[in-house]
Amino acid sequence: MKVEDTLRRELLAGVVDAGQRVLEIYAQDFSVEIKADDSPLTQADMASHHMLCDLLRRLTPDVPILSEESEAIDYETRRQWSNYWLIDPLDGTKEFIDRNGEFTLNVALIENGIPVFGIVLAPVLGVTWWGDAELGAFKITAEGERPIGVRTLPTADERPWLIVGSRFHGVESFETFCDQLPDHERVSMGSSLKLCLVAEGAADLYPRLAPTCEWDTAAAQAVVTAAGGLVLDADNLRPLRCNQQPSLLNPFFIVCGQRNPRWEKALSVALSV
């Protein structure tokens, strides 16, 4: 399935509309529930879920949808899908609850296990990233839209490496990884923003050495790969794939502009601890 210009514009506008509804809830008092997996859920998660699912059903009625907030869909059904929409209506619910602005809405198109198109919206920041396997990756702000791309790792005398990591998850492994690297700086933040920073060339690496689900990463993975980068399984350094097994959990992974023996060695050490 190709995302034509008209469809892409409607998708981008619809995701922004969902983001506006999320911001309305963000500005109010809201309740927090705890799901069966101990993760938090707010009315913003559900409002975004319903708006995004309605949008996708209207624009692409024949394409299946899998959302974090959907009813469970068994693997025997999912494995028949050659393409489908994979969405995380509110990635970074803890950040939403903490009101630090580091949350996103994520919509990805998966074809034969590969994220080929993705939209990541950060409503508080007023920024949208989107990527298409054929067209490249782009960033939209109040100033307009511009193409983005990953950057090359610096040499020792150029600048420190910039490594982004999670604020809440896998902190000890992240520290071990970073301790093996050349001169570098570290930034912690929430949600799929970390992948988008690598995609736009604002950061060099994002090692994720803690659990995530496919809907957490697919949209931003599409942006990263469209920007010329890689999202690799930490164990075998192969690109992440979606819908390849009954579980929707990702392996540990690393996001980079390109492979490099220095961070590969650091990753090996972090995984062995």
VOPAGU-2260 file (C-alpha; in pm, 1 decimal, decimal comma):
REM VOPAGU-2260
SITE   aa  ch    i         X         Y         Z
SITE  MET   A    0       0,0       0,0       0,0
SITE  LYS   A    1     138,5     338,0    -100,7
SITE  VAL   A    2      57,5     647,1     105,1
SITE  GLU   A    3     -27,0     899,2    -165,0
SITE  ASP   A    4       0,3    1275,6    -110,3
SITE  THR   A    5    -368,7    1332,2     -40,9
SITE  LEU   A    6    -386,6    1044,5     206,0
SITE  ARG   A    7     -69,5    1161,3     379,6
SITE  ARG   A    8    -204,5    1513,8     422,8
SITE  GLU   A    9    -529,0    1380,5     567,7
SITE  LEU   A   10    -340,4    1150,3     802,5
SITE  LEU   A   11    -114,6    1429,9     924,0
SITE  ALA   A   12    -411,7    1660,2     982,2
SITE  GLY   A   13    -603,7    1388,0    1163,6
SITE  VAL   A   14    -313,1    1309,0    1394,3
SITE  VAL   A   15    -279,9    1679,8    1477,2
SITE  ASP   A   16    -652,3    1690,4    1558,1
SITE  ALA   A   17    -608,1    1397,5    1796,4
SITE  GLY   A   18    -312,0    1577,7    1948,0
SITE  GLN   A   19    -525,4    1884,9    2010,6
SITE  ARG   A   20    -778,4    1672,4    2198,3
SITE  VAL   A   21    -494,9    1525,4    2404,5
SITE  LEU   A   22    -375,8    1878,2    2488,2
SITE  GLU   A   23    -724,1    1975,1    2604,5
SITE  ILE   A   24    -721,6    1686,8    2850,3
SITE  TYR   A   25    -359,9    1763,4    2945,4
SITE  ALA   A   26    -467,6    2111,4    3056,1
SITE  GLN   A   27    -737,3    1973,9    3288,1
SITE  ASP   A   28    -754,2    1751,0    3591,9
SITE  PHE   A   29    -768,1    1392,7    3467,2
SITE  SER   A   30    -798,6    1051,6    3626,4
SITE  VAL   A   31    -538,2     775,8    3599,0
SITE  GLU   A   32    -617,3     404,1    3586,5
SITE  ILE   A   33    -372,7     114,8    3611,3
SITE  LYS   A   34    -395,5    -151,4    3341,0
SITE  ALA   A   35    -341,6    -523,7    3391,3
SITE  ASP   A   36      27,6    -485,9    3296,4
SITE  ASP   A   37      69,1    -214,5    3566,2
SITE  SER   A   38     106,3      62,3    3307,8
SITE  PRO   A   39     -98,7     381,5    3350,7
SITE  LEU   A   40    -398,6     477,2    3137,4
SITE  THR   A   41    -568,5     815,8    3111,8
SITE  GLN   A   42    -872,2     948,2    2929,4
SITE  ALA   A   43    -628,2    1107,9    2685,2
SITE  ASP   A   44    -500,4     764,1    2582,1
SITE  MET   A   45    -855,2     653,3    2504,3
SITE  ALA   A   46    -963,2     976,4    2335,8
SITE  SER   A   47    -662,0     960,8    2104,9
SITE  HIS   A   48    -719,0     589,4    2042,7
SITE  HIS   A   49   -1077,0     644,1    1929,4
SITE  MET   A   50    -993,6     946,4    1713,3
SITE  LEU   A   51    -701,8     776,2    1540,0
SITE  CYS   A   52    -891,4     451,8    1480,2
SITE  ASP   A   53   -1188,6     644,6    1341,3
SITE  LEU   A   54    -952,7     839,9    1114,4
SITE  LEU   A   55    -784,9     527,3     977,8
SITE  ARG   A   56   -1113,5     340,7     927,7
SITE  ARG   A   57   -1250,0     636,1     732,8
SITE  LEU   A   58    -942,9     685,8     513,1
SITE  THR   A   59    -835,8     323,0     464,0
SITE  PRO   A   60   -1135,6     102,9     550,8
SITE  ASP   A   61    -976,1    -216,4     419,4
SITE  VAL   A   62    -655,8    -193,4     623,8
SITE  PRO   A   63    -657,3    -360,8     969,5
SITE  ILE   A   64    -567,0    -156,4    1278,0
SITE  LEU   A   65    -376,6    -263,0    1586,8
SITE  SER   A   66    -362,0     -10,2    1870,2
SITE  GLU   A   67    -212,6     -38,5    2216,1
SITE  GLU   A   68    -562,8      22,9    2347,3
SITE  SER   A   69    -735,9    -222,5    2111,0
SITE  GLU   A   70    -889,0    -545,1    2226,6
SITE  ALA   A   71    -631,7    -821,9    2195,5
SITE  ILE   A   72    -604,1    -965,9    1842,9
SITE  ASP   A   73    -472,2   -1322,1    1830,2
SITE  TYR   A   74    -159,3   -1398,4    1632,1
SITE  GLU   A   75    -334,5   -1641,6    1399,4
SITE  THR   A   76    -537,4   -1343,9    1277,0
SITE  ARG   A   77    -251,2   -1094,4    1275,2
SITE  ARG   A   78     -10,7   -1319,2    1087,5
SITE  GLN   A   79    -243,5   -1307,7     784,7
SITE  TRP   A   80    -202,5    -931,1     753,4
SITE  SER   A   81      30,6    -823,4     473,8
SITE  ASN   A   82     -16,9    -462,2     580,3
SITE  TYR   A   83    -183,3    -293,7     876,3
SITE  TRP   A   84    -180,9      21,6    1086,3
SITE  LEU   A   85       1,7       3,3    1419,0
SITE  ILE   A   86     -67,0     289,2    1658,8
SITE  ASP   A   87      29,1     404,9    2004,7
SITE  PRO   A   88    -233,2     667,9    2087,1
SITE  LEU   A   89     -23,7     817,3    2366,7
SITE  ASP   A   90     337,4     706,6    2399,3
SITE  GLY   A   91     482,6     830,7    2725,0
SITE  THR   A   92     177,4     825,3    2949,6
SITE  LYS   A   93     405,4     866,5    3253,6
SITE  GLU   A   94     540,8    1184,9    3095,8
SITE  PHE   A   95     184,1    1297,3    3029,8
SITE  ILE   A   96      95,0    1238,6    3395,7
SITE  ASP   A   97     411,0    1419,5    3509,7
SITE  ARG   A   98     324,6    1705,1    3269,3
SITE  ASN   A   99     676,1    1732,0    3128,6
SITE  GLY   A  100     555,9    1742,5    2767,5
SITE  GLU   A  101     762,1    1443,8    2650,2
SITE  PHE   A  102     483,1    1232,2    2503,4
SITE  THR   A  103     384,4    1152,0    2147,4
SITE  LEU   A  104     110,3    1013,1    1925,0
SITE  ASN   A  105     241,9     742,3    1692,0
SITE  VAL   A  106      89,7     601,0    1372,8
SITE  ALA   A  107     276,9     347,7    1155,9
SITE  LEU   A  108     197,6     153,4     842,0
SITE  ILE   A  109     350,6    -194,7     850,3
SITE  GLU   A  110     410,3    -391,5     531,1
SITE  ASN   A  111     530,8    -750,4     559,4
SITE  GLY   A  112     671,3    -678,1     903,3
SITE  ILE   A  113     850,3    -355,4     805,9
SITE  PRO   A  114     742,4      -4,4     918,4
SITE  VAL   A  115     730,7     176,6     583,0
SITE  PHE   A  116     547,1     492,4     684,0
SITE  GLY   A  117     518,9     665,5    1018,3
SITE  ILE   A  118     392,9     980,6    1187,7
SITE  VAL   A  119     513,3    1093,1    1529,8
SITE  LEU   A  120     347,4    1400,2    1683,5
SITE  ALA   A  121     471,3    1575,2    1999,0
SITE  PRO   A  122     169,9    1796,4    2081,0
SITE  VAL   A  123     329,8    2007,4    2355,6
SITE  LEU   A  124     634,3    2076,7    2139,0
SITE  GLY   A  125     420,2    2149,2    1833,0
SITE  VAL   A  126     639,4    1919,8    1622,1
SITE  THR   A  127     552,5    1639,6    1382,2
SITE  TRP   A  128     799,0    1397,8    1228,2
SITE  TRP   A  129     700,2    1175,0     939,0
SITE  GLY   A  130     884,2     929,7     724,6
SITE  ASP   A  131     815,0     732,1     410,4
SITE  ALA   A  132    1041,7     457,7     280,1
SITE  GLU   A  133    1025,4     606,8     -70,4
SITE  LEU   A  134    1012,5     980,5       2,6
SITE  GLY   A  135    1245,3    1026,1     300,3
SITE  ALA   A  136    1190,4    1182,8     641,4
SITE  PHE   A  137    1058,7    1526,8     736,1
SITE  LYS   A  138    1002,4    1750,1    1037,1
SITE  ILE   A  139     709,6    1990,7    1060,1
SITE  THR   A  140     712,0    2290,1    1296,1
SITE  ALA   A  141     542,2    2631,3    1303,2
SITE  GLU   A  142     814,0    2746,2    1060,2
SITE  GLY   A  143     715,3    2483,8     803,3
SITE  GLU   A  144     833,6    2144,4     680,3
SITE  ARG   A  145    1192,4    2043,5     611,2
SITE  PRO   A  146    1370,9    1719,1     520,4
SITE  ILE   A  147    1578,3    1555,1     792,4
SITE  GLY   A  148    1854,7    1296,3     801,2
SITE  VAL   A  149    2080,8    1118,5    1046,1
SITE  ARG   A  150    2430,6    1247,7    1108,2
SITE  THR   A  151    2768,0    1077,1    1093,1
SITE  LEU   A  152    2935,1     983,2    1419,6
SITE  PRO   A  153    3201,9    1239,5    1504,3
SITE  THR   A  154    3572,1    1169,9    1516,8
SITE  ALA   A  155    3750,4    1212,9    1848,8
SITE  ASP   A  156    3850,0    1575,1    1786,9
SITE  GLU   A  157    3518,2    1698,0    1646,3
SITE  ARG   A  158    3265,9    1686,7    1931,5
SITE  PRO   A  159    3134,2    1450,2    2197,4
SITE  TRP   A  160    2884,6    1185,6    2097,3
SITE  LEU   A  161    2528,8    1262,9    2210,5
SITE  ILE   A  162    2349,2     960,2    2357,8
SITE  VAL   A  163    1980,1     967,1    2444,8
SITE  GLY   A  164    1819,7     729,1    2691,4
SITE  SER   A  165    1502,1     661,1    2884,2
SITE  ARG   A  166    1428,6     847,3    3204,9
SITE  PHE   A  167    1258,5     549,9    3368,5
SITE  HIS   A  168    1372,7     222,9    3208,8
SITE  GLY   A  169    1699,0      30,9    3176,7
SITE  VAL   A  170    1902,3     301,2    3349,5
SITE  GLU   A  171    2174,4      69,0    3482,5
SITE  SER   A  172    2235,2     -95,4    3144,0
SITE  PHE   A  173    2234,3     247,1    2979,6
SITE  GLU   A  174    2506,6     360,7    3220,8
SITE  THR   A  175    2714,0      50,2    3145,6
SITE  PHE   A  176    2679,1     111,4    2771,6
SITE  CYS   A  177    2780,4     474,6    2799,1
SITE  ASP   A  178    3078,9     398,6    3021,2
SITE  GLN   A  179    3237,3     208,9    2729,0
SITE  LEU   A  180    3206,1     496,6    2481,3
SITE  PRO   A  181    3441,7     774,5    2375,7
SITE  ASP   A  182    3382,5    1128,6    2503,1
SITE  HIS   A  183    3007,4    1182,2    2506,9
SITE  GLU   A  184    2709,7    1362,4    2654,6
SITE  ARG   A  185    2389,4    1199,0    2778,8
SITE  VAL   A  186    2029,8    1317,7    2763,4
SITE  SER   A  187    1733,1    1138,5    2921,4
SITE  MET   A  188    1378,3    1183,4    2795,0
SITE  GLY   A  189    1053,6    1000,0    2737,5
SITE  SER   A  190     859,3     839,0    2454,3
SITE  SER   A  191     957,4     797,9    2088,9
SITE  LEU   A  192    1112,9    1145,1    2089,7
SITE  LYS   A  193    1446,9     973,0    2138,0
SITE  LEU   A  194    1427,7     794,5    1803,8
SITE  CYS   A  195    1321,8    1115,9    1631,7
SITE  LEU   A  196    1625,8    1301,1    1767,4
SITE  VAL   A  197    1848,5    1042,9    1600,3
SITE  ALA   A  198    1642,7    1068,5    1281,0
SITE  GLU   A  199    1685,2    1444,8    1258,1
SITE  GLY   A  200    2056,7    1437,5    1335,3
SITE  ALA   A  201    2023,5    1596,0    1679,4
SITE  ALA   A  202    2154,3    1284,5    1859,0
SITE  ASP   A  203    2388,4    1001,2    1765,8
SITE  LEU   A  204    2263,2     690,9    1947,0
SITE  TYR   A  205    1968,3     562,1    2143,7
SITE  PRO   A  206    2025,4     224,9    2310,8
SITE  ARG   A  207    1705,6      73,2    2450,2
SITE  LEU   A  208    1802,2    -199,6    2694,3
SITE  ALA   A  209    1462,8    -243,3    2857,0
SITE  PRO   A  210    1125,5    -377,1    2736,7
SITE  THR   A  211     912,1    -198,3    2478,3
SITE  CYS   A  212     624,8    -304,8    2255,0
SITE  GLU   A  213     602,9    -279,7    1878,7
SITE  TRP   A  214     354,3       8,7    1891,3
SITE  ASP   A  215     605,7     208,9    2100,4
SITE  THR   A  216     863,8     211,5    1822,3
SITE  ALA   A  217     714,8     136,3    1479,4
SITE  ALA   A  218     620,0     489,6    1372,4
SITE  ALA   A  219     949,8     638,5    1482,6
SITE  GLN   A  220    1138,4     346,0    1327,8
SITE  ALA   A  221     980,2     438,3     994,7
SITE  VAL   A  222    1103,4     794,9    1043,2
SITE  VAL   A  223    1454,7     682,0    1138,7
SITE  THR   A  224    1494,9     446,6     844,7
SITE  ALA   A  225    1350,3     702,0     601,5
SITE  ALA   A  226    1610,3     944,9     738,4
SITE  GLY   A  227    1888,3     699,5     652,8
SITE  GLY   A  228    1931,1     547,4     998,7
SITE  LEU   A  229    1890,1     205,7    1155,1
SITE  VAL   A  230    1685,8      49,6    1435,1
SITE  LEU   A  231    1862,4    -275,5    1516,7
SITE  ASP   A  232    1800,5    -572,9    1742,4
SITE  ALA   A  233    2068,5    -539,8    2011,1
SITE  ASP   A  234    2153,7    -910,7    1999,3
SITE  ASN   A  235    2200,2    -972,3    1627,8
SITE  LEU   A  236    2211,9    -616,5    1486,9
SITE  ARG   A  237    1937,1    -690,4    1237,2
SITE  PRO   A  238    1653,6    -442,0    1171,5
SITE  LEU   A  239    1353,6    -470,1    1401,7
SITE  ARG   A  240    1053,9    -642,4    1244,9
SITE  CYS   A  241     689,7    -628,9    1350,8
SITE  ASN   A  242     429,1    -902,8    1377,1
SITE  GLN   A  243     673,9   -1190,4    1352,0
SITE  GLN   A  244     563,1   -1373,6    1665,1
SITE  PRO   A  245     267,6   -1399,9    1905,6
SITE  SER   A  246     427,1   -1157,9    2152,0
SITE  LEU   A  247     422,4    -787,4    2068,3
SITE  LEU   A  248     731,9    -722,9    2278,6
SITE  ASN   A  249    1040,6    -588,6    2105,0
SITE  PRO   A  250    1386,5    -723,2    2169,6
SITE  PHE   A  251    1632,7    -476,4    2319,3
SITE  PHE   A  252    1751,4    -249,1    2038,8
SITE  ILE   A  253    1973,6      39,9    1937,5
SITE  VAL   A  254    1895,2     337,3    1713,0
SITE  CYS   A  255    2184,9     479,3    1514,0
SITE  GLY   A  256    2285,7     662,5    1202,0
SITE  GLN   A  257    2524,4     386,2    1104,1
SITE  ARG   A  258    2700,9      88,4    1257,0
SITE  ASN   A  259    3033,2     148,8    1429,0
SITE  PRO   A  260    3265,1     -95,6    1609,2
SITE  ARG   A  261    3301,8     137,9    1908,2
SITE  TRP   A  262    2935,8     136,6    2004,3
SITE  GLU   A  263    2894,9    -227,6    1899,1
SITE  LYS   A  264    3159,4    -325,2    2156,4
SITE  ALA   A  265    2990,1    -106,5    2420,1
SITE  LEU   A  266    2658,2    -272,1    2343,8
SITE  SER   A  267    2808,5    -617,6    2380,2
SITE  VAL   A  268    2943,5    -524,5    2721,9
SITE  ALA   A  269    2611,4    -379,6    2837,8
SITE  LEU   A  270    2422,7    -690,8    2729,0
SITE  SER   A  271    2664,3    -919,3    2911,2
SITE  VAL   A  272    2622,3    -752,4    3249,5
